Amino acid sequence: MARAGTRIYGRHHKAVEFIPAKAAEVFAYIDDHVSFSSHMNQSSWMMGGGHMGTLMDAKEGRKVGSHIVMKGKVFGIAISLDEVVILREPPLVKAWETVGTPKLLVIGNYRMAVEIEPSANGSLLQVSIDYNLPEKNALIGKLFGGYYAKWCVRQMISGVCDKFSTTKT
């Protein structure tokens, strides 16, 4: 996704899934950032038993320029990030990226993008992440950043699949 954003990212992961729902329905779910990123708000092994809380500005992530702040703990270590919506073209495209320097363990700054392609029986959903290694903990990033990126993208796709009751691949 090179249509928006200002940073250059060295790493990338994406996943694609067919969703048996109209593009507008899929976009509406994705546009609710708290639901779409709910995997970050739940304790899991990938979150080191911790989780993050999501704070939204008045635009609730539904306008370009809207900020989404996430804070929490992973393996007992405080982490946080600030994201800003950089592209939003309902019901087809939405992208957001970190601003400032996120306090994360295995990835650094990133841009996430969702692209929805309508089809006769539903929608083709693509979720991608472009990211850099963290400024601190670069070795940990090299070892685990790719696993985390894949997990995060897969969790987002799985959430949409669960919402619209489709088979996950």
N, C-alpha and C positions, 0 to 999 in steps of 0.2 A: 504494500500500500504506500505509494509514493506521492499521493495526491495532497497530503496535508502533513504538517509537522515540520520541525526545524532541525531535529537531530539526525545523525547518521548512526545506524545500528549495525553491529557486526554479526548478530546471530538472529535466527528466525525459526519459528515453528508454526505450522498451521494444520488444521483438521477441517474436513468437509463432511457434512451429513445431510441426508434428505430428511426434511421435516414435513409431515402430512398436514400442513396448515398454510393458510394464505400468508404472503409476505407481510402484510400489515399486522396480522396477529403475532407473528414471530417477532417483528420489530417492536411491537408494544411490550412484549415480555422482556426483550433485551434492553429496551429503553428504561426499564425499572432497574436501575443499577444495583439496588440492595438485593433484589431477587436474583439477578443475573450473576452477581458475584458472591452469592450466599455461601459458596464453598470456603471462602475466606473467613466467614463469620462463625464457622463450626469447627470444633476441635477435631483434629485428625492427625494421623501419623506424619503426613507431609508438613503439617503446621507444628510439628514437635510437641503435640498435645496442647498447643495454644490456639488462639484465634484472634481475629481482628474485628474491631467495631468500625462501622461506616458512618461518617458524618457528611451530610449533604448541604450545599448552599441553597439559597432560595429557588434556584433554577432546577434543583433536583437532578442534575446530570442530563437534563433534557433540552439544553440549548448550548450552542457553541460558546465556549468561554466559561461554562459551569465548572466549578471545582468539586471534587470528591476527595475527602481525606479519610484515610484508613490508619488506625492505630491498634496495636496489640502486642502480644508476646509470642515468640517462637523459641522453644527450648529455654524458656525463662528469660530470654533477651528481648528488650523493648525494640519494636520495629515500627516504622511509620512511613507514610508516603502521601503525596499530594498529586492528584491527577487532574487534568483539565480536558474537557471535551474539545477536540480540534476539528471534527468533521461530523456533521449530522444531516443526512439526506433521507428522511423517512419515505418509504419503508425499505430502503435498499442498503444504506451504508451508515455506519457510525464508527468513529475512532476517537481514542483518548490516549494521552500520554502523560508521563510523570513530568512534574516541574520541580526545579530545585534538585537537591540530591536526596533520593530516597534512602531511608535507613532500613535496608534489607540485607539478608545474609547471603543469598546465592545468585541473585541477579541485581543489576543496577537499574539505571534508567531504562524505560521500556515504552513502547507504543503498542496498544492493542487495537485491533480492527475487526469489525464484523461486516460481512458482505452477504446480502440475501438476494438470490436470483429466483424470481417467481417461475413456477412451472405449472403445467396443467393440473397436476394432482397435489401440489404443495409448493415447497420452497427448498432450494438448495442453500444450506447455511455454511458459510466459511468463517471460522474464527482463527485469527492469527496473532502472534506476538513477535515483535521485533525488539531485541534487547541487547544490552551490553552487560559485561561482567561488572560486579560491584567494584567501586574504587578501593574499598577495603575488602579483605577476604577474597582476593582474585583467585587464589588456589581453590578455595571452597566453591567459588563460582564455576571454575573450569570443571571441577569434579561433579557438581550437582545442578548447575544452572539449567542444562538441557533437560534433565529429568523433571525439574520443577516446571519449566516452561511447558513441556508436554503434558504434565499433570494438570496445570492450570487451564490450558486450552481444552483438554478433555473434560474437565469438570464443568466448564461453561457449556460445552456441547451437550454433555449428559443432562445438565439442568434443563435445557431446552427440550431434549428428547423426553425427559420425564414429564415435563409440562404438557407436551403434546402427544404423549403415549406412543412413541415410535420405538422401533428396535434399534439399540445402540450397536455400532460396529467398531 
